């Protein structure tokens, strides 16, 4: 798991995406977030809270799908199964956009249920 703290990540996000009224593209999010690697669920939640507190609601809505995709592929702990179950029942295309890169950068074997989601890209 990435070992960078939430505040450092949020500072980088806000530096890269200073326009709080604009939602970054999937490619831009991948470019900025990939160096941080897979993040813990706790760090993900901290990032989300800090972005909201600092007026980065639109940025948060673009970053969350990246974090979701990477967490279900490389996350650790009991929340992984809960997030996988959620994704399987409510598959968001914004998360699917990030799955190929998340799978390519997986830090452990990818759950076959997640890989199977890519077979059904028309949601």
C-alpha positions in Angstrom: 0.0 0.0 0.0 1.1 3.5 -0.6 2.7 5.1 2.4 2.1 8.7 1.7 -0.1 10.6 4.1 -3.5 12.0 3.0 -2.5 15.7 3.5 0.5 15.3 1.2 -1.7 13.6 -1.5 -4.3 16.3 -1.2 -1.8 19.1 -1.6 -0.5 17.4 -4.8 -4.1 17.0 -6.1 -5.0 20.6 -5.4 -1.7 21.8 -7.0 -2.4 19.7 -10.1 -6.1 20.6 -10.2 -6.4 24.1 -8.9 -9.8 24.9 -10.6 -12.3 23.7 -8.0 -15.2 24.0 -10.5 -13.7 21.7 -13.0 -13.6 17.9 -12.9 -10.3 16.4 -14.1 -10.3 13.7 -16.8 -9.6 10.0 -16.1 -6.3 10.4 -17.8 -5.3 13.4 -15.7 -6.3 11.6 -12.5 -4.3 8.5 -13.5 -1.2 10.7 -14.2 -1.4 12.4 -10.8 -2.5 9.5 -8.6 -0.5 6.6 -10.0 2.7 7.6 -8.3 1.0 7.2 -4.9 0.1 3.6 -5.6 -2.7 1.7 -3.9 -3.9 3.6 -0.9 -5.5 2.2 2.3 -9.3 2.7 2.8 -8.5 5.0 5.7 -6.3 7.2 3.6 -8.9 7.2 0.8 -11.5 8.5 3.3 -9.1 11.1 4.7 -8.4 12.4 1.2 -12.1 12.6 0.4 -12.8 14.5 3.6 -9.9 16.9 3.1 -10.8 17.6 -0.5 -14.4 18.4 0.6 -13.2 20.7 3.4 -11.0 22.6 1.0 -13.7 23.0 -1.7 -12.5 20.3 -4.0 -15.9 18.5 -4.3 -15.6 18.1 -8.1 -12.0 17.0 -7.9 -13.0 14.5 -5.2 -15.7 13.1 -7.5 -13.0 12.4 -10.1 -10.5 11.0 -7.7 -12.9 8.6 -5.9 -13.4 6.3 -8.9 -9.6 5.9 -9.3 -9.3 5.1 -5.6 -12.2 2.6 -5.7 -10.7 0.8 -8.7 -7.3 0.6 -7.1 -8.7 -0.4 -3.7 -10.7 -3.4 -5.1 -7.6 -4.5 -7.0 -4.8 -3.9 -4.5 -6.5 -3.0 -1.2 -6.0 -4.8 2.1 -8.3 -5.6 5.0 -11.9 -6.4 5.5 -13.2 -3.4 3.5 -11.9 -4.9 0.2 -14.7 -7.5 0.1 -17.3 -5.0 1.0 -16.1 -2.6 -1.8 -16.0 -5.5 -4.3 -19.6 -6.5 -3.4 -20.7 -2.9 -3.7 -19.0 -2.6 -7.1 -20.5 -5.9 -8.3 -24.0 -4.7 -7.4 -23.6 -1.0 -8.5 -21.0 -1.0 -11.3 -20.2 2.6 -12.1 -18.7 3.3 -15.5 -16.4 5.9 -13.9 -14.8 3.1 -11.9 -14.6 0.9 -14.9 -12.5 3.6 -16.7 -9.8 3.1 -14.1 -9.9 -0.7 -13.8 -7.5 -1.6 -16.6 -4.7 0.6 -15.2 -5.5 -0.6 -11.7 -5.2 -4.2 -12.8 -2.0 -3.5 -14.7 -0.5 -2.0 -11.5 -2.0 -4.6 -9.1 0.1 -5.4 -6.0 -1.5 -8.8 -5.6 -3.5 -11.3 -7.7 -6.7 -9.7 -9.0 -10.0 -11.1 -7.8 -11.6 -12.8 -10.9 -14.9 -11.0 -10.2 -13.2 -7.7 -10.8 -11.6 -8.8 -14.1 -14.9 -10.1 -15.3 -16.4 -6.6 -14.9 -14.3 -5.5 -17.8 -16.1 -8.0 -20.1 -19.2 -6.0 -19.7 -18.2 -2.5 -20.4 -21.6 -1.4 -21.7 -23.3 -0.4 -18.4 
